[in-house]
Amino acid sequence: MSEKQNEWKEREIGALWKRVSKSGKSTFCTGYITSDELGREVKQRVVMFANKGKQTDKHPDYIIYISNEEEASPAASAAQAAPAPTPRRTKTRTEPSISIDNLAPEPEGNSDSDDGIPM
């Protein structure tokens, strides 16, 4: 990889894929943006649409939204449909344990979604 390609790769923060609506009348983009949160790389799925309300050059051409996870991943909607486990009660007072399993990013190339976006 050349030095210039390496520099661009280091500056990369995400990727978008062009899509066509089910009606075939409009296009939009789906993808992800990565950020550093407390030393961990986190990928946030996003969707981008043309700004239909643009009236002047000061208005943006496109608007990016956080993707609705239920639509983006069949596994996410299945997980939400499952009932939450009932917490156990103990007689001794303990600090609540916090699970971050659902916050860990998925390994590269392992995506449950069918949109072709590597996550």
N, C-alpha and C positions, 0 to 999 in steps of 0.2 A: 504494500500500500504506500502511495507516495506521501510526502510530508504534508502536502495540501489536503489530500483526502483524509489523512489522519487528523488534521486540525478540524475539518468539518465534522468528522465522526465524534470528536470530543465535545463539540458544541451542540450536537443533536439533542433535542429534548422531546421528540415524539415523531409520530408519523400519522398520515391520514390516507384513507382509501376512498376514491370516488365511487358513489353508489347512485342508482336510479330508483326513484320511488316505485311502489307497486303499480301505480297508475301509469307510470312511464312518462309523466308530464314534467317532473322536476328532478334535479340532481341534488345530492348532498354528500357530505364526507363523514366517515366514521374513523376512529382511530384512538390514539392514546397520547398522553403527555406525561413525561416522567418528571418527578421532582425529588428533592432530597429532604426527607423528614427525619430529623434526629439521627442523621448518619446512615439512613436506609433509603435505597432507591425505591420509590413508590410509583406505580403506573396508575394513572387515572384515565378511565375510558371517557371519550368525548364524542360529540356529534357536532357538525358544523353545517349551518344553513345560510343561504343567501339572505341578506337583510331586505325583506320585501317592503319595509317601511322607510327605506333610504329616500331622502328628499333633497339633501345637499351633499357636497363633497366632504363635509365635516362628519357625516354619518358613516359608520363602517360598511364595507361591502358584504362582509360575512360576520356571523355571530356564532361563537362557540359555546356549547352547553355541556354540562356534565351529563354523561349518558345515563339513561334509566337502566339500571342493572337488571331489572326483571326482563326487559326486552332484549338486552345484550347477551344474556347467558341463560340457557335453559336450566343449568345447575343452580343458579342463583334463585330462580323462581321455585324450584323444587325444595331448596333449603328453607325458603320462607314458608312453604306450605307445611313443613314438618313441625309438629308441636315442640315447644321449648321444654327441655328437661326440668322437672320439678326440683328446686334446690333443697338440699338436706338441712335439717335444723340440728344444731348441736347445743349441749348445755353450756359449753365453755364459749366465751367470747373470743372470736378470732377475727383477724382482718379479712375482708373479702378478697378472694383470689380473682384476678383479672386474666382472662384468656385472650391472647393476641393471635390465636390460630387463624381467625378469620381476617386478620389484618395483614398477614404475611403475603408478599407478592407471589404470584404463580411463577414457576420456573419458565425460562425462555422456551418458546415453542410448544408449551403445554396449555392449550386453550380449550374450554368446553364449548365455546360459542362456535357458530357455524359461519361467521362473517369473514373468516380468513385472516383475522388480525392476530398476529403472534402476541401472546401475553405470557 
